[in-house]
Amino acid sequence: MKGMYTCKICDRDFPLLEEEHYTTKIRKTGLSAIAGGEERLHDAFDCPHCGCQNIVGERETAYCECFNPLCDDCEGCPEDDDGDEEDEDRTD
């Protein structure tokens, strides 16, 4: 049924409610922690019947076209909409 998910542990169905959703991060240990790499995020819901965590999907990393690590989703970027840098204090 649409909007329902079957628990991988108790095999019972439960609704995927937005207010019950949370995001998990895989904690790296051992050599994988030393090697670095990209963290993996997953969407998760707890089963209301048995309480077990159910990972329902992997989240992709957010992408920003400006490649500015200080950027917060392109707000406050030094570039305007067409990609050219513009100095607002300058008058010609």
trRosetta pair geometry for C-beta under 8 A, 3 or more apart (Angstrom, degrees):
i j d omega theta_ij theta_ji phi_ij phi_ji
1 4 4.4 45 74 15 94 131
1 13 7.2 61 37 -167 111 150
3 15 5.7 0 143 -144 96 86
3 16 5.9 -139 -170 40 58 89
4 13 4.7 10 176 -173 123 114
4 14 6.8 151 -153 76 77 21
4 15 5.8 -53 -99 -94 65 52
4 16 7.2 179 -113 -7 14 83
5 13 6.9 148 74 -149 31 65
5 14 6.2 -31 62 64 81 72
5 15 7.7 95 15 -153 81 11
5 16 5.3 76 -16 -55 118 103
5 45 6.7 114 56 60 153 143
5 54 6.5 145 136 127 134 153
5 56 6.3 -61 -125 -106 150 124
6 11 6.2 -1 178 -154 105 47
6 12 7.1 173 -148 88 67 17
6 13 5.4 -39 -92 -89 67 67
7 10 4.8 13 94 48 137 82
7 11 6.2 -84 73 -32 83 14
7 12 5.4 11 23 51 118 67
7 13 7.7 -149 -4 -81 79 19
7 14 6.6 49 -45 6 100 111
7 47 4.1 44 -107 -106 131 138
7 49 6.5 -119 -16 48 157 116
7 50 6.4 132 167 30 159 116
7 52 6.4 106 -166 63 115 113
7 54 5.9 -116 -127 -71 63 135
8 11 7.9 19 -156 -72 13 56
8 52 7.4 -114 61 117 81 136
8 54 5.9 148 6 -120 99 95
9 47 6.7 -130 46 2 110 157
9 50 5.6 -126 97 87 123 153
9 52 4.2 73 9 28 150 167
9 54 7.9 -126 1 -77 95 93
10 47 6.3 151 27 157 117 158
10 49 5.4 -132 84 101 157 124
10 50 4.2 163 -35 -26 135 137
10 52 7.1 163 -12 17 95 125
12 47 7.2 105 66 -167 99 122
12 49 4.7 27 68 10 146 167
12 50 7.6 139 29 -15 119 102
14 45 7.6 -168 97 135 120 131
14 47 5.9 156 5 -143 149 66
14 48 5.3 153 -134 23 143 100
14 49 6.6 -149 -61 -13 124 99
16 20 7.5 -140 -162 69 43 114
16 21 7.2 50 -180 -73 86 100
16 45 5.9 -117 -125 -59 78 161
16 56 7.1 74 -115 -102 133 170
17 20 4.4 73 70 10 96 109
17 21 7.3 -148 95 -27 50 82
17 45 7.9 120 41 -133 65 127
18 21 5.6 -42 -155 6 37 121
20 45 5.5 54 124 -139 107 95
20 46 7.0 -119 -179 40 107 79
21 43 6.4 -27 -159 -164 105 97
21 44 7.5 131 -157 71 57 44
21 45 6.1 -41 -100 -82 55 89
22 43 8.0 145 81 -156 33 53
22 44 5.7 -34 73 68 78 92
22 45 7.7 139 25 -87 74 42
23 41 5.5 -1 -179 -173 112 108
23 42 6.9 152 -158 76 63 39
23 43 6.3 -40 -103 -99 68 49
23 44 7.0 133 -121 18 19 90
23 59 6.5 1 -139 -21 116 151
24 41 7.0 154 79 -156 45 57
24 42 4.9 -19 60 61 96 94
24 44 4.8 45 -15 -13 115 138
24 53 7.5 71 -60 -177 150 138
24 55 6.9 -81 42 -104 136 99
25 39 5.7 -8 -159 171 107 122
25 40 7.1 137 -156 78 57 50
25 41 5.6 -28 -97 -100 71 70
25 42 7.9 174 -82 19 25 76
26 39 6.9 174 54 -169 80 72
26 40 4.3 12 19 64 124 104
26 41 7.9 -130 1 -72 79 26
26 42 7.3 73 -42 -10 91 111
28 32 4.5 -127 -159 113 106 101
28 33 4.1 156 119 -81 100 71
28 37 7.6 140 -94 58 155 105
28 39 7.6 -115 -23 -110 112 74
29 32 6.8 38 59 55 38 101
29 33 5.5 4 -123 -30 14 123
30 33 6.2 124 55 12 32 99
30 34 7.6 -72 135 1 39 99
31 34 5.5 -57 -150 38 41 110
31 35 5.9 39 155 -21 73 109
32 35 5.7 -52 -139 38 32 112
32 37 7.1 -55 -170 32 81 132
38 61 6.4 -81 -162 -57 129 140
40 58 6.5 -47 -172 -146 99 109
41 58 7.1 113 83 -168 54 63
41 59 3.9 -38 97 55 106 119
41 61 7.9 127 18 -82 115 59
42 55 4.7 -16 160 -149 142 109
42 56 7.7 140 171 45 93 51
42 57 6.7 166 -156 89 74 38
42 58 5.4 -45 -101 -106 78 52
42 59 6.3 -158 -89 -1 20 87
43 55 7.3 115 75 -162 51 59
43 56 5.1 -54 96 63 101 95
43 57 4.7 13 37 56 113 87
43 58 7.9 -124 10 -64 78 8
43 59 6.3 114 -38 -54 81 97
44 53 5.5 -7 -172 -171 127 98
44 54 6.5 152 -156 78 71 47
44 55 5.3 -37 -96 -100 89 55
44 56 6.7 160 -104 8 31 83
45 53 7.8 149 80 -155 32 55
45 54 5.3 -22 66 62 79 101
45 56 6.2 31 8 -23 102 126
46 51 6.0 -12 179 -158 111 46
46 52 7.0 165 -153 84 68 26
46 53 5.7 -40 -98 -96 71 55
46 54 7.2 152 -109 13 19 82
47 50 5.0 11 96 48 131 79
47 51 6.2 -52 70 1 83 12
47 52 5.0 16 20 51 120 75
47 53 7.9 -122 -2 -62 81 11
47 54 5.9 88 -50 -25 89 117
48 51 7.9 34 -140 -73 15 50
55 58 8.0 30 168 -67 114 63
62 73 7.5 -67 171 -90 137 90
64 67 6.7 174 96 -60 89 28
64 68 7.0 -83 123 43 134 70
64 71 5.6 163 167 95 156 133
64 73 6.4 -139 -99 -116 113 37
64 74 6.0 -180 -151 -49 102 83
65 74 7.2 21 44 -82 87 124
66 71 5.4 120 75 -63 127 165
66 74 5.8 135 -5 -106 126 83
66 77 4.9 -116 -115 -128 170 140
66 79 6.2 -174 -120 32 118 128
68 71 3.8 93 82 -27 105 112
68 77 5.9 159 22 -120 151 91
68 78 7.7 147 -95 13 154 89
70 76 7.8 -88 126 108 94 120
71 74 5.8 19 180 -79 125 31
71 75 7.3 135 -169 47 75 49
71 76 6.7 -179 -129 74 62 88
71 77 5.3 18 -114 -81 118 90
72 75 5.1 -37 78 53 89 101
72 76 6.5 44 32 30 93 118
74 77 5.2 -33 -156 -21 59 129
78 85 5.7 2 137 -128 99 98
79 83 5.5 -8 -179 -145 133 34
79 84 6.8 138 -151 68 87 20
79 85 5.7 -67 -99 -85 68 59
79 86 7.8 93 -147 7 38 83
80 83 7.5 -61 70 6 61 16
80 84 6.2 -16 43 64 100 71
80 85 7.8 137 1 -128 81 19
80 86 5.0 20 -23 7 122 130
87 90 4.2 59 100 -4 113 117
